[in-house]
Structure formats: C-alpha cells, structure tokens
C-alpha cells in the first residue's frame, strides 16, 4: 500500500505541519476543510508545499518520523529545493494521484494561484494530440 509524507504551511516561512497518509487527496481535503480538529485547524495550516510518495506506507511513516525530528531549517531547505515559491501544489498532487488510480473519486481541494480549468484543458488537449 502506497504512502505519502507531506508538509503543509500556513504561509511562506510560517507554521509547518509534517504528516503521513495512505490517501493524500482525502487527507488534504480534511485539513483544508477543518474536518479534523487539531493543530492544522488551530493554526490555519492548509497549504500543501511538499510531498513524497512511497511504495510502502511503512516506509513513508519512517520518513515522516525522521523529518519531524529535523531542525526547522532543514524542513525549509527541503521545501525550497522543490517549491521555491511556496506554491500550493495540492491540485497537481490530486490530479496526478487521481490519474494513477482511475476509480478513486476526485476530491476538491483548496487551490491558490492555479486555474483548474486551464490545467484540465491542457490535459484534454494533450490527450487529443497523442492519438
């Protein structure tokens, strides 16, 4: 069973939350809609700024525990290496995961600075051009 380690942020260089899940789209939906009371809803930590996918959930759990022990600066470096503008990457993550699991439902997520219609139109265009 696949696993995902992810980091959410309240804003650039703001409060960080590191988590692990087997269902990233669903977990993001829970965080972004404050369905689970706790740290992320208390501190308004909703922006997905980094994630990794693992073949095994147990491997993801080990990685999450490691990252949680890191100094804050190491986490900032990890985010900035992949996402220097701290963009919300929840739409591309959801889109990629939903394509890899065709029967999984599409779950709406909070998106800032990205126009979902343009992304969908690009996908349709590339599908037409490939046939």
C-alpha positions in Angstrom: 0.0 0.0 0.0 1.4 3.4 -1.0 2.2 6.1 1.5 2.7 9.8 1.3 4.7 12.2 3.5 3.7 15.8 3.2 4.4 19.2 4.6 1.6 21.9 5.0 2.3 25.5 5.7 0.3 28.4 6.9 2.2 30.8 4.7 5.8 31.2 3.4 8.1 30.6 6.3 5.1 30.2 8.5 3.9 27.4 10.7 4.7 23.9 9.3 3.0 20.6 9.7 4.5 17.3 8.7 2.1 14.3 8.2 1.8 10.9 6.6 -1.2 9.2 4.9 -2.2 6.5 2.6 -4.7 8.8 0.8 -3.2 12.2 0.1 -6.2 13.8 -1.7 -8.6 12.8 1.1 -6.2 13.9 3.9 -5.7 17.3 2.2 -9.5 17.7 1.9 -9.8 17.0 5.7 -7.0 19.5 6.5 -8.3 22.2 4.2 -11.9 22.0 5.3 -11.0 21.7 9.0 -12.8 18.3 9.3 -10.4 17.1 12.0 -9.9 19.4 14.9 -6.2 19.8 15.9 -3.0 21.5 15.0 -3.7 22.4 11.4 -7.1 23.8 12.0 -5.9 25.7 15.1 -3.0 27.3 13.3 -4.6 27.6 9.8 -2.0 25.3 8.2 -3.6 24.3 4.9 -1.2 24.9 2.0 0.5 21.8 0.6 4.1 22.8 -0.1 5.9 19.5 -0.4 5.2 15.8 -0.6 6.9 12.4 -1.4 5.3 9.2 -2.5 6.5 5.8 -1.3 5.5 2.2 -2.4 5.0 1.2 1.2 3.2 3.1 3.9 5.7 1.8 6.5 8.5 3.5 4.6 6.5 6.7 4.5 5.9 6.5 8.3 9.6 6.1 8.9 10.4 9.1 6.6 7.8 11.2 8.4 9.3 10.4 11.8 12.7 11.3 10.5 11.6 14.7 9.1 9.7 15.6 12.3 13.0 15.3 14.2 14.8 17.6 11.8 15.6 21.2 12.7 13.2 23.7 11.1 15.8 25.0 8.7 16.2 21.5 7.2 12.5 21.4 6.5 12.6 24.9 5.0 15.5 23.7 2.7 13.5 20.6 1.7 10.5 22.8 0.7 12.6 25.4 -1.1 14.6 22.8 -3.1 11.3 21.6 -4.7 9.0 24.6 -4.4 11.0 27.8 -4.0 7.9 30.0 -4.4 5.9 28.0 -1.8 3.0 27.5 -4.2 0.1 25.4 -3.2 0.8 22.1 -5.0 -2.4 20.4 -3.9 -4.1 20.5 -7.3 -1.2 18.9 -9.2 -0.9 16.3 -6.4 -4.6 15.5 -6.6 -4.6 15.4 -10.4 -1.6 13.1 -10.6 -2.9 10.7 -7.9 -6.3 10.5 -9.4 -4.9 9.6 -12.8 -2.9 6.8 -11.2 -6.0 5.4 -9.5 -8.8 5.7 -12.1 -11.5 4.5 -9.7 -10.7 7.0 -6.9 -13.1 9.9 -6.5 -11.9 13.4 -7.4 -11.9 15.4 -4.2 -12.0 19.2 -4.4 -9.1 20.9 -2.6 -8.1 24.4 -1.8 -6.1 25.9 -4.7 -4.4 29.2 -4.6 -2.8 30.8 -7.7 -3.7 28.0 -10.0 -6.6 27.9 -12.5 -8.0 24.4 -12.6 -9.9 24.9 -15.9 -6.7 25.7 -17.7 -4.9 22.6 -16.3 -7.9 20.4 -17.3 -8.0 22.0 -20.8 -4.2 21.3 -21.2 -4.7 17.7 -20.2 -7.6 17.3 -22.7 -5.6 18.9 -25.5 -2.5 16.7 -24.9 -4.8 13.6 -24.9 -6.3 14.5 -28.2 -2.8 15.2 -29.7 -1.4 11.9 -28.6 -4.0 9.8 -30.6 
